[in-house]
Amino acid sequence: MVFVASAGASVASLWHWISAHSIWILMFSALALAVLVFGRPRLHARIEGVSPNQRTRELCRFADGVIALLLGIVLTVIATAAVALTLSREGPQALVTPESIKLWFMEHGILVVLIMSIGYLLYRLLRSVIPGIVESSMSSRGKGRKAREDLARRAQTLSNALVTITAIVILTVAGFMVLQEVGVDVTPLLATAGVVGIAVGLGAQSLIKDMLAGLFILMEDQYNKGDVVKVAGISGLVEDVTLKRTVLRDLDGIVHSIPNGEITTASNYTKEFSRLNLDVPVAYGEDLERVIQVINRVGQDMAKDPLWGPKLRSAPQSLGVNKFAESGVEIKVLGDTKPMMQWEVTREFRLRIKKAFDAEHIEIPWPHIKLYYGHPGNQPHASCPSCHCGNPPGSRFCSQCGLPLTPDAAGPQPPCEAR
């Protein structure tokens, strides 16, 4: 009995000490948590940098086990200190009776239920109102400049982000109001939350970076759900955009989840309008003015077509000669299309150009190679007066020594390689 009594007294004194120093315990525990979370990847890098072998991997696993054990201890200490801080006013020996529950509910419970109900109703109200407000504000600012489907996609993306932020704010405010109503002093909790926030911020820098980058992506309207973009070296259709990551699906059907913090350059292929950009090659012997007329006629026919005309903003037309290529002349063709229509229109334009060139007998070039087998026997080799090497007819300098050549009066000379 004496041992039990002494053990109880020790536990009570320990609990009293934890209650008295709960704030400091929380602060130091939060710092320890930050050191463990933020130092784990650096410790792995140090260990793997020594020698990447089986022993190193075993050491990494052992380090992970020790860190997991320390994390469990730190989280247990934080939970104990939080409970001690919550019960510090009434003490751990307080008794819960039906009368005390009834009195607490009459004094505080009704207000707690009221705060929670108002927070929930406010969240539901804003969740239903925010999409309409965002869509109406965007329509008033972007009227005549954006297609209706683009506005709908942007409104959906911004609405989801604003609803998420609103839910976090309402939950935080309502939670602190409820804690204050039940008798918890929120001042030390706010201080502890600040310290924990710093600790989490140190251990989750990439998460904060992703969310800030995602916020700027949405605010600056860089791209939205349904656009075709190229970000972080990956091209695809945007299936989802949040504050944390962007989800793309490429032409192979592969879904890529890209953290927004890794996006330094975003290329949007479908913002407001798209463009057909094509180089049409023709043979050097063709009449270029006639070729340009045929190209412009094909573009005008596409613009008048009832199927393809609505997909165009302006008829494809030639801008002139763009390049003298190895096998032909390239004619630059440009034309504006509706968003995401450029690939489909370009394929159809190529098909029509091929048919039109075949009908007009305009040659589309391909690589040519000319081969020369030897030299005619009636034309002597040019002989070098210095080294007497034979060179191909028409040569002005010797291929062996580089001196000027004169025709050899003595007759043809074999090439240097045949000597």
C-alpha positions, 0 to 999 in steps of 0.5 A: 500500500505504501508503494502504491501511495508513493507511486500515485504521489509521484505520478501526481507530481509529474502531472503537476510539473507537466501542467506547469511547463506545458507551453515550454514542453510544446515549444521544444517538442515542436522544434525537435519534430522539425529537426527530425522531419527536416533532418531525415533526408539530409541524413540519408544524403550524407549516408548514401554519399559515403558509399552506395552499397548494401551496408549503406542501405542497412544503415539507412534502414536503421536510421529510419527506425531510430527516427521513427522511434524518436518521432513517436516519443516526440508526438506522445510528449506533444499529445501529453502536454496538449492534454495537460494544457487543456485540463490545467484550469480544472485539474486532472482530478475533476469529477464528471457528473450529470449535473455538471454536464447539464450545467456545462451544456446550458452555459457553453454547449448551446454556444458550441453547437451554434458556432458549429452550425453557423460555420457549416451553414456559412460553408454551404452558402459560400460553396454554392455562391462562389462559383456564380460570383466567379463566373459572373465577374470573369464574364464581365471582364472577359466578354468578347475576348474568350470563348465560353468554354474557356471561361467555364473551365477557368471558373471551375478551377478558381471556384474549387480553389476558393472553396477549399481556402474558405473551408480551411478559414471557416474551420480554423476560426470556428475551432478557436471559437469553440476552444475558447468557449469550452474554457481553453486559453487560445493564446498559448495555443496560438503561440504553439501553433506559430511554433508548430507552423514554423517547424512544419514549414521547415520540414515541408518547404516543397509543399509551401512552394507548390501551393504558392506556385499554384496560387500564382498559376490560378491568379495569373490565369496561366492555364486551366482545366481542359487546356493543352499545355507543356509544363516541366518538359511534359505536354498533355491535356490538363485534367486537374489543377489544384494549389499543390499539383497539375495533372496532365494526360499525354497522347499515350494516355499516361497521366502525369502529376506535376508539383506546381513548384517544379513549373518554371515555364508554362506553355499554353497551346490553347489560350484564347486561340490557336494557330496553324503553322506549316512549312509547305515544300515545293521543288526548285523548278516550280513557279513560286507565284503560282504555288502561292496562289494554289496554297491561298486558294486551298485556305479560302476553300477551307474557310468556306467549307461548312464543316471546317470553316467554323473551326477557323478564325482566319483562313490559312494563307501564305506569307511567302518563301520561308527557307531554301532547303536542301531539296526544295523551297519552303513556303510559310503558311499561317492561319488562326483556329479556335482553341485546340483545333490547330492539329485537326485543321493542320492535318486536313490542310496537308491533305488538301494541299497534296490533292491540289498539288497533284491536280496542278502537277506541282512537285513536292520534293524529296531528298536527291543524291547524284552519283558520279562514276569515273570520268569520260576517257576523252578528257585528260586528268589535270596533272600537277606540275609539282607532284605529277598527280592526276586530278579530275577534269576542271580542277584548279588546284591539286588535291595532293599538294594544293598548287595550281594545276595546268593541263598535262600535255603528255596525256592523261595521268592516273589519279593519286589514289591509283599510284 
